[in-house]
């Protein structure tokens, strides 16, 4: 599992989905407080995505219950 901020294009590529599909899913995660968006310091046009503390807690529970 990847950690740290990533670009939307990386999320789409790693999950083998269209950029527009990834964008819709990420927007839902942002609205639910699981993912946060921030400006990319190396490219003013880009946005970085990272899990929030709440998102990491939810993921931890999901992974524990999957076992």
C-alpha positions as CSV (number, residue, x, y, z in Angstrom):
1,X,0.0,0.0,0.0
2,X,1.3,3.4,-1.0
3,X,1.7,6.1,1.7
4,X,2.1,9.8,1.4
5,X,0.7,12.4,-1.0
6,X,-0.1,11.3,-4.6
7,X,-1.5,12.9,-7.7
8,X,-4.9,12.0,-9.0
9,X,-3.3,10.7,-12.2
10,X,-1.3,8.2,-10.1
11,X,-4.4,6.9,-8.4
12,X,-6.1,6.4,-11.7
13,X,-3.2,4.7,-13.2
14,X,-2.5,2.3,-10.3
15,X,-6.2,1.3,-10.2
16,X,-6.6,1.0,-14.0
17,X,-9.4,3.5,-14.2
18,X,-10.1,6.6,-16.2
19,X,-9.1,9.9,-14.7
20,X,-12.7,11.1,-14.6
21,X,-13.7,8.0,-12.7
22,X,-10.9,8.4,-10.2
23,X,-11.9,12.1,-9.7
24,X,-15.5,11.2,-8.9
25,X,-14.4,8.6,-6.4
26,X,-11.8,10.9,-4.8
27,X,-14.4,13.7,-4.5
28,X,-16.6,11.3,-2.5
29,X,-13.7,10.4,-0.2
30,X,-12.9,14.1,0.3
31,X,-16.6,14.9,1.2
32,X,-16.5,12.0,3.7
33,X,-13.4,13.4,5.3
34,X,-11.2,10.4,4.3
35,X,-8.9,12.1,1.9
36,X,-7.6,15.7,1.8
37,X,-6.4,17.7,-1.2
38,X,-3.5,20.1,-1.1
39,X,-1.5,22.1,-3.7
40,X,1.5,20.4,-5.2
41,X,4.5,22.5,-4.2
42,X,6.4,21.5,-7.3
43,X,3.6,22.2,-9.8
44,X,1.0,24.9,-9.2
45,X,-1.4,23.3,-11.6
46,X,-1.5,20.0,-9.7
47,X,-3.2,18.8,-6.6
48,X,-1.9,16.2,-4.2
49,X,-4.1,13.7,-2.4
50,X,-3.5,12.2,1.0
51,X,-5.5,10.2,3.6
52,X,-6.7,12.1,6.6
53,X,-6.3,10.8,10.1
54,X,-9.9,9.6,10.0
55,X,-9.2,7.9,6.6
56,X,-6.3,6.1,8.0
57,X,-8.4,4.9,11.0
58,X,-11.1,3.6,8.7
59,X,-8.6,1.8,6.5
60,X,-7.0,0.2,9.6
61,X,-10.4,-1.1,10.7
62,X,-11.2,-2.4,7.3
63,X,-7.9,-4.2,6.9
64,X,-8.2,-5.8,10.4
65,X,-11.7,-7.0,9.6
66,X,-10.6,-8.4,6.3
67,X,-8.4,-11.0,7.9
